[in-house]
Amino acid sequence: MNGTIMKTFTSLAAAGAAMFAAASAQTVAIIDGTVHTVSGGVIENGDVIIRDGRIAQVGANLSAPNGATVIDASGKIVTPGLIAGYTSLGLVEIGAVSDSNDSTPDVGFPLGAALNTVDAFNPRSTLIPVNRAAGVTRALSAPNAGDALFGGKAAVIDLSGRPNSITRADAAQVAVMGSGGAARSGNTRLGAWAVLREYLDEARSYQANPNDYVRRPHSDRFALSDLKALGPVVSGEQPLIVRINSATGIRTLIRLKNTYRLRVVIIGASEGWRVASELAAANIPVIISGMTNLPSEFEDIDATLKNAARLHQAGVKLAFFDGTHNARLIRQQAGNAVAEGLPYDAAIAALTRNPAEMFGVGAQLGTLEPGKAADVVIWDGDPLEVTSQPEAVFIDGRPQDLNNRQQMLMERYRDLDRGDLPHAYRGGE
């Protein structure tokens, strides 16, 4: 870096504390780290300049702007913020407590596609700081299908905890097929595909002429609000996320995609490797678990830890998911996939660039490039190693507090001999 410009070098922890106290986007220079741009390779002894919530420069031997907070990232790894490919963050707190779980409607509820994540998203969920502290800066938050094939509209969110945390509303529609779809359709996969086609046909008809559709006789089984919500799906504007695992089901989905000219994303795909070339030819990305190995049902019978590597080799775009409470474990998923043959750079892309592109925010997120939102993580080691942790996390250029409920509980009960603890928690008695 140019030594003629005055720079204030502080430790990473002190810089993070000072920036968090400021609580606003500012000019930050991260210097001399191993920078994984994702878009242009790895820059050894690289620098990232953040200004006004955006990435201003990425390169080597850059000059820190006057007045910038400078973070020495020597020996650290710098990546884009991680993006969890599928969660219900902000919709569920405790899954078993219905009052804190808006992610899935009860059996018998008449609507599905019309449900919208934005209507109930809670940016103050305690699950958000836990995952943010592990380097997850954005996520897809999606409802789950209740008694219908469709779950509703998903949104891309940020994990800042700010009131306005919605990055992209109506980012995708959710549907369940396979055994889940069969359970909702006469307990047969044939029924699930028939119902799905019927919904798509009705949605097309409604979209073509809503007034005429309402006036003429039509089946009461289709709620107008659901058909309206499916309009962007049948027009190809909005991706349909389909939960499905078996190779047979995936082939049927490919045919349906081509017939209806849909944009499709698959979640699950535990047998995806068996039809990898077909998925690549159909341009269908998949969101997978890197840990699925043993079958949990008939559809998973050919599950393998090499699924990710084989899909990538065929040219399929990948992302990872690990539920909601443990969305942060996507990097462990990616690390295990690397151990089973997925190239390292492909794993990093599956945690960053790929999910951003899947849900229409690739122009703003997912890589370290000038002009993009400054979602940046500084790691104390390899982010795909479970022993590594973030030392600093930025969302839109704002430094994030890495404290969270789990950390506070650990600190509270680390020493059970403390006298100020409730009697039941005291040790040595």
C-alpha positions as CSV (number, residue, x, y, z in Angstrom):
1,M,0.0,0.0,0.0
2,N,1.1,3.6,-0.6
3,G,2.9,4.7,2.5
4,T,2.5,8.5,1.7
5,I,-1.0,8.5,3.0
6,M,-1.5,8.6,6.7
7,K,-3.2,5.5,8.0
8,T,-4.4,4.5,11.4
9,F,-3.8,0.8,12.0
10,T,-5.8,-0.9,14.8
11,S,-6.4,-4.4,15.8
12,L,-9.3,-6.1,14.1
13,A,-11.2,-6.4,17.4
14,A,-10.7,-2.7,18.3
15,A,-11.6,-1.6,14.8
16,G,-14.8,-3.7,14.8
17,A,-15.8,-2.2,18.2
18,A,-15.2,1.3,17.1
19,M,-17.1,0.8,13.8
20,F,-20.1,-0.9,15.5
21,A,-20.3,2.1,17.9
22,A,-20.7,4.4,14.9
23,A,-23.5,2.1,13.6
24,S,-23.5,3.5,10.1
25,A,-21.9,2.8,6.7
26,Q,-18.5,4.5,6.5
27,T,-15.2,4.3,4.6
28,V,-13.2,1.2,5.6
29,A,-10.0,-0.2,4.1
30,I,-9.4,-3.9,4.7
31,I,-5.8,-4.5,3.8
32,D,-3.3,-7.3,3.1
33,G,-5.8,-10.2,3.4
34,T,-6.3,-13.2,1.2
35,V,-9.3,-11.9,-0.7
36,H,-11.6,-14.4,-2.4
37,T,-13.4,-12.1,-4.9
38,V,-15.4,-15.1,-6.3
39,S,-15.7,-13.1,-9.6
40,G,-12.0,-12.8,-10.3
41,G,-10.1,-15.3,-8.4
42,V,-8.0,-15.0,-5.2
43,I,-5.9,-11.9,-4.4
44,E,-3.0,-12.6,-2.1
45,N,-2.2,-9.6,0.1
46,G,-5.3,-8.1,-1.3
47,D,-7.3,-5.0,-0.2
48,V,-11.0,-4.1,-0.2
49,I,-12.1,-0.5,0.1
50,I,-15.7,0.1,1.3
51,R,-17.3,3.5,0.9
52,D,-21.0,4.5,1.6
53,G,-22.2,0.9,1.9
54,R,-20.6,-0.2,-1.4
55,I,-17.4,-1.9,-2.5
56,A,-15.3,0.9,-4.0
57,Q,-12.2,-0.9,-4.9
58,V,-10.7,-4.5,-4.8
59,G,-7.1,-5.2,-5.6
60,A,-3.6,-5.2,-4.3
61,N,-1.4,-2.3,-3.1
62,L,-4.4,0.0,-2.9
63,S,-4.2,3.3,-1.0
64,A,-6.5,3.8,2.0
65,P,-8.7,6.9,1.5
66,N,-8.1,9.8,3.9
67,G,-10.1,9.3,7.1
68,A,-10.8,5.6,6.5
69,T,-10.9,3.1,9.3
70,V,-8.1,0.6,8.3
71,I,-8.2,-3.0,9.2
72,D,-5.1,-5.1,8.9
73,A,-6.2,-8.4,7.6
74,S,-2.8,-10.0,7.4
75,G,-3.1,-13.8,7.8
76,K,-6.9,-13.5,7.5
77,I,-9.3,-14.6,4.7
78,V,-11.7,-12.1,3.2
79,T,-14.9,-13.3,1.4
80,P,-18.3,-12.0,0.4
81,G,-20.9,-12.5,3.0
82,L,-22.5,-16.0,2.9
83,I,-26.0,-16.5,1.6
84,A,-28.1,-19.3,3.0
85,G,-30.0,-20.8,0.1
86,Y,-33.2,-21.8,1.9
87,T,-34.4,-20.9,5.4
88,S,-37.5,-19.6,7.3
89,L,-35.4,-17.0,9.1
90,G,-37.7,-14.4,10.7
91,L,-40.7,-16.6,10.4
92,V,-40.0,-19.1,13.1
93,E,-38.5,-18.8,16.6
94,I,-39.3,-22.1,18.3
95,G,-40.6,-24.6,15.9
96,A,-42.7,-26.5,18.4
97,V,-44.5,-23.4,19.8
98,S,-47.2,-22.3,17.3
99,D,-47.3,-18.7,18.6
100,S,-43.7,-18.2,17.5
101,N,-43.9,-20.2,14.2
102,D,-45.4,-18.5,11.2
103,S,-43.5,-20.7,8.7
104,T,-46.1,-23.4,8.1
105,P,-49.9,-23.1,8.2
106,D,-51.9,-25.8,9.9
107,V,-53.5,-28.6,7.9
108,G,-56.8,-27.5,6.4
109,F,-55.8,-23.9,5.8
110,P,-57.2,-23.0,2.4
111,L,-54.4,-20.8,1.0
112,G,-50.9,-21.6,-0.2
113,A,-49.3,-19.6,-3.0
114,A,-50.8,-16.4,-1.7
115,L,-48.9,-16.5,1.6
116,N,-46.0,-13.9,1.7
117,T,-42.9,-14.0,3.8
118,V,-42.8,-10.2,4.0
119,D,-46.1,-10.1,5.9
120,A,-44.7,-11.8,9.0
121,F,-40.9,-11.4,8.7
122,N,-39.4,-10.5,12.1
123,P,-36.0,-8.9,11.8
124,R,-35.5,-9.1,15.6
125,S,-35.6,-12.9,15.7
126,T,-32.9,-14.3,18.0
127,L,-32.0,-16.8,15.2
128,I,-30.7,-13.9,13.1
129,P,-27.7,-12.8,15.3
130,V,-26.7,-16.5,15.8
131,N,-26.4,-17.0,12.1
132,R,-24.9,-13.6,11.4
133,A,-22.1,-14.2,13.8
134,A,-21.1,-17.2,11.7
135,G,-20.7,-15.1,8.5
136,V,-24.2,-15.4,7.0
137,T,-25.2,-11.9,5.8
138,R,-28.2,-12.7,3.5
139,A,-30.7,-15.6,3.2
140,L,-33.7,-16.7,1.3
141,S,-36.6,-16.7,3.9
142,A,-39.4,-18.9,2.7
143,P,-42.7,-20.3,4.0
144,N,-43.4,-24.0,3.9
145,A,-46.3,-25.7,2.3
146,G,-49.0,-26.7,4.8
147,D,-52.0,-28.6,3.4
148,A,-51.4,-27.3,-0.2
149,L,-48.7,-28.0,-2.8
150,F,-47.6,-24.3,-2.6
151,G,-46.0,-22.7,0.4
152,G,-46.0,-19.1,-0.7
153,K,-43.7,-16.2,-1.7
154,A,-40.1,-16.2,-0.5
155,A,-38.0,-13.1,0.1
156,V,-34.3,-12.4,0.1
157,I,-33.4,-10.8,3.5
158,D,-30.3,-9.4,5.1
159,L,-29.3,-10.4,8.6
160,S,-28.6,-6.9,10.0
161,G,-31.7,-6.9,12.2
162,R,-32.7,-3.5,10.9
163,P,-36.5,-2.9,10.4
164,N,-36.1,-2.7,6.7
165,S,-34.2,-6.0,6.1
166,I,-36.0,-7.1,2.9
167,T,-33.5,-7.2,0.0
168,R,-35.9,-8.6,-2.6
169,A,-39.6,-9.3,-1.9
170,D,-41.4,-12.0,-4.0
171,A,-38.1,-13.5,-4.9
172,A,-39.6,-17.0,-5.5
173,Q,-42.6,-19.2,-5.0
174,V,-42.4,-22.4,-3.1
175,A,-43.9,-25.8,-4.0
176,V,-43.5,-29.4,-2.6
177,M,-43.6,-32.5,-4.8
178,G,-42.2,-36.0,-4.4
179,S,-43.5,-37.8,-1.3
180,G,-44.5,-34.5,0.3
181,G,-46.6,-33.6,-2.7
182,A,-48.1,-37.1,-2.8
183,A,-49.2,-36.7,0.8
184,R,-51.2,-33.6,-0.2
185,S,-52.7,-35.2,-3.4
186,G,-54.4,-38.5,-2.7
187,N,-51.2,-40.1,-1.4
188,T,-49.8,-40.6,-4.9
189,R,-47.1,-38.8,-6.9
190,L,-49.4,-39.0,-9.9
191,G,-52.0,-37.0,-8.1
192,A,-49.4,-34.4,-7.1
193,W,-48.2,-33.8,-10.7
194,A,-51.9,-33.6,-11.9
195,V,-52.8,-31.1,-9.2
196,L,-49.7,-29.0,-10.0
197,R,-50.5,-28.9,-13.7
198,E,-54.1,-28.0,-12.9
199,Y,-53.0,-25.1,-10.8
200,L,-50.6,-23.8,-13.5
201,D,-53.4,-24.1,-16.1
202,E,-55.8,-22.2,-13.9
203,A,-53.2,-19.6,-13.1
204,R,-52.5,-19.1,-16.8
205,S,-56.2,-18.7,-17.5
206,Y,-56.7,-16.2,-14.7
207,Q,-53.7,-14.2,-15.7
208,A,-54.8,-14.0,-19.4
209,N,-58.2,-12.4,-18.4
210,P,-58.9,-12.0,-14.7
211,N,-62.3,-10.4,-15.2
212,D,-63.5,-13.1,-17.6
213,Y,-62.2,-15.8,-15.3
214,V,-64.1,-14.4,-12.3
215,R,-67.4,-14.2,-14.3
216,R,-67.4,-17.6,-15.9
217,P,-67.9,-20.9,-13.9
218,H,-64.7,-22.3,-12.4
219,S,-63.8,-24.7,-9.7
220,D,-64.0,-23.5,-6.1
221,R,-60.9,-25.5,-5.2
222,F,-58.7,-22.7,-6.6
223,A,-58.5,-19.6,-4.4
224,L,-58.3,-16.5,-6.6
225,S,-55.5,-15.1,-4.4
226,D,-53.5,-18.2,-5.0
227,L,-54.0,-18.0,-8.8
228,K,-53.0,-14.3,-8.7
229,A,-49.9,-15.1,-6.7
230,L,-48.9,-17.7,-9.3
231,G,-49.1,-15.2,-12.1
232,P,-45.4,-14.3,-12.0
233,V,-44.5,-18.0,-12.0
234,V,-46.5,-19.0,-15.1
235,S,-45.2,-15.9,-16.9
236,G,-41.6,-16.9,-16.2
237,E,-40.8,-13.8,-14.1
238,Q,-40.5,-15.6,-10.8
239,P,-38.7,-18.8,-10.1
240,L,-40.6,-21.8,-8.6
241,I,-38.6,-23.6,-5.9
242,V,-39.6,-27.2,-5.9
243,R,-38.8,-29.6,-3.1
244,I,-38.0,-32.9,-4.7
245,N,-35.3,-35.6,-4.4
246,S,-35.8,-38.6,-6.7
247,A,-34.2,-38.8,-10.2
248,T,-37.7,-39.9,-11.5
249,G,-39.4,-36.9,-10.0
250,I,-36.6,-34.5,-11.3
251,R,-37.1,-35.8,-14.8
252,T,-40.9,-35.2,-14.6
253,L,-40.1,-31.7,-13.3
254,I,-37.8,-31.0,-16.3
255,R,-40.6,-32.0,-18.6
256,L,-43.1,-29.8,-16.8
257,K,-40.6,-26.9,-16.8
258,N,-40.2,-27.2,-20.6
259,T,-43.9,-27.5,-21.2
260,Y,-44.9,-24.5,-19.1
261,R,-41.7,-22.5,-19.7
262,L,-41.1,-22.0,-16.1
263,R,-38.0,-20.9,-14.1
264,V,-37.3,-23.7,-11.7
265,V,-35.0,-24.1,-8.7
266,I,-34.8,-27.5,-7.0
267,I,-34.3,-27.9,-3.2
268,G,-33.2,-31.3,-2.1
269,A,-32.1,-33.2,-5.2
270,S,-30.5,-36.0,-3.2
271,E,-30.6,-38.1,-6.3
272,G,-29.7,-35.2,-8.5
273,W,-26.3,-36.7,-9.5
274,R,-28.2,-39.4,-11.4
275,V,-29.7,-36.8,-13.8
276,A,-26.9,-34.2,-13.5
277,S,-26.5,-33.7,-17.3
278,E,-30.2,-33.3,-17.8
279,L,-30.4,-30.7,-15.0
280,A,-27.5,-28.8,-16.6
281,A,-29.1,-29.0,-20.1
282,A,-32.4,-27.7,-18.6
283,N,-30.5,-24.9,-16.8
284,I,-32.0,-25.8,-13.4
285,P,-30.0,-24.8,-10.3
286,V,-30.2,-26.9,-7.2
287,I,-30.0,-26.2,-3.4
288,I,-28.6,-29.2,-1.7
289,S,-27.4,-30.6,1.6
290,G,-23.8,-31.6,1.4
291,M,-24.4,-34.1,4.2
292,T,-27.1,-36.3,2.7
293,N,-25.7,-39.8,2.5
294,L,-28.1,-42.4,3.9
295,P,-31.7,-42.5,2.6
296,S,-34.4,-41.2,4.9
297,E,-37.1,-42.3,2.5
298,F,-37.6,-44.2,-0.7
299,E,-36.7,-41.1,-2.8
300,D,-33.3,-40.8,-1.2
301,I,-32.2,-44.4,-1.9
302,D,-29.3,-43.3,-4.1
303,A,-28.1,-40.4,-1.9
304,T,-24.4,-39.9,-1.8
305,L,-21.9,-37.4,-0.3
306,K,-20.5,-37.0,-3.8
307,N,-23.7,-35.4,-5.1
308,A,-22.3,-31.9,-5.1
309,A,-19.1,-32.8,-6.9
310,R,-21.0,-34.7,-9.6
311,L,-23.6,-32.0,-10.1
312,H,-20.9,-29.3,-10.4
313,Q,-18.9,-31.5,-12.8
314,A,-21.9,-31.7,-15.1
315,G,-22.3,-27.9,-15.0
316,V,-25.2,-27.5,-12.5
317,K,-25.3,-24.4,-10.5
318,L,-25.2,-25.2,-6.7
319,A,-26.1,-23.7,-3.4
320,F,-26.4,-25.2,0.1
321,F,-29.1,-25.2,2.8
322,D,-29.2,-26.5,6.4
323,G,-32.6,-25.4,7.7
324,T,-33.3,-22.3,9.7
325,H,-31.8,-22.6,13.2
326,N,-28.6,-23.9,11.8
327,A,-28.4,-22.0,8.5
328,R,-24.9,-21.1,9.5
329,L,-23.8,-24.7,8.9
330,I,-23.9,-24.2,5.2
331,R,-20.2,-23.7,5.2
332,Q,-19.8,-27.1,6.9
333,Q,-22.0,-28.5,4.2
334,A,-19.7,-26.9,1.6
335,G,-16.5,-28.1,3.4
336,N,-17.8,-31.7,3.4
337,A,-18.6,-31.4,-0.3
338,V,-15.0,-30.3,-1.0
339,A,-13.8,-33.3,0.9
340,E,-15.8,-35.4,-1.5
341,G,-14.5,-33.8,-4.7
342,L,-16.2,-30.4,-5.1
343,P,-13.5,-27.8,-6.1
344,Y,-12.8,-25.3,-3.4
345,D,-13.6,-22.3,-5.5
346,A,-16.9,-23.9,-6.6
347,A,-17.8,-24.4,-2.9
348,I,-17.2,-20.7,-2.1
349,A,-19.3,-19.7,-5.1
350,A,-22.1,-22.0,-3.9
351,L,-22.1,-20.0,-0.6
352,T,-22.0,-16.6,-2.2
353,R,-22.5,-15.9,-5.9
354,N,-24.7,-18.8,-6.9
355,P,-27.6,-18.2,-4.5
356,A,-27.5,-14.5,-5.3
357,E,-27.9,-15.3,-9.0
358,M,-30.6,-17.9,-8.4
359,F,-32.9,-15.3,-6.7
360,G,-32.3,-12.2,-8.8
361,V,-29.8,-10.3,-6.7
362,G,-26.6,-11.3,-8.4
363,A,-26.0,-7.7,-9.7
364,Q,-25.8,-6.4,-6.1
365,L,-24.5,-9.3,-4.1
366,G,-22.4,-12.5,-4.0
367,T,-19.0,-11.3,-5.1
368,L,-16.4,-8.7,-4.1
369,E,-16.6,-6.3,-7.0
370,P,-16.7,-2.5,-7.2
371,G,-20.3,-1.2,-7.1
372,K,-21.7,-4.1,-5.2
373,A,-23.2,-4.0,-1.7
374,A,-20.4,-4.3,0.8
375,D,-21.4,-7.6,2.4
376,V,-17.9,-8.7,3.6
377,V,-16.6,-11.2,6.1
378,I,-13.1,-11.4,7.6
379,W,-12.2,-14.9,8.8
380,D,-9.6,-16.0,11.2
381,G,-8.9,-19.1,9.1
382,D,-10.4,-21.2,6.2
383,P,-14.1,-20.5,6.2
384,L,-14.8,-24.1,5.2
385,E,-13.1,-25.4,8.4
386,V,-15.5,-25.7,11.4
387,T,-12.8,-24.3,13.7
388,S,-12.6,-21.0,11.8
389,Q,-14.8,-18.0,12.8
390,P,-15.5,-14.5,11.5
391,E,-13.6,-11.7,13.2
392,A,-15.6,-9.0,11.4
393,V,-18.9,-9.0,9.4
394,F,-20.2,-6.2,7.3
395,I,-23.7,-5.8,5.8
396,D,-24.1,-3.0,3.3
397,G,-20.8,-1.6,4.7
398,R,-22.1,-1.5,8.2
399,P,-20.1,-3.5,10.8
400,Q,-22.2,-6.0,12.6
401,D,-22.4,-7.0,16.3
402,L,-21.3,-10.6,16.5
403,N,-22.8,-11.1,20.0
404,N,-25.8,-13.4,20.1
405,R,-28.0,-15.2,22.6
406,Q,-26.0,-18.4,22.4
407,Q,-22.8,-16.6,23.2
408,M,-24.4,-14.7,26.1
409,L,-25.8,-17.9,27.6
410,M,-22.3,-19.5,27.3
411,E,-20.8,-16.6,29.1
412,R,-23.5,-16.5,31.7
413,Y,-23.1,-20.1,32.7
414,R,-19.4,-20.7,32.0
415,D,-18.6,-20.5,35.7
416,L,-21.2,-22.4,37.7
417,D,-19.6,-21.4,41.0
418,R,-20.5,-17.8,40.7
419,G,-22.7,-16.7,43.6
420,D,-25.0,-14.5,41.6
421,L,-26.4,-17.4,39.6
422,P,-29.8,-18.9,40.4
423,H,-29.4,-21.6,43.0
424,A,-30.3,-24.4,40.5
425,Y,-27.3,-23.4,38.3
426,R,-24.7,-23.2,41.0
427,G,-22.0,-25.9,41.1
428,G,-20.0,-27.5,43.9
429,E,-22.9,-28.0,46.3
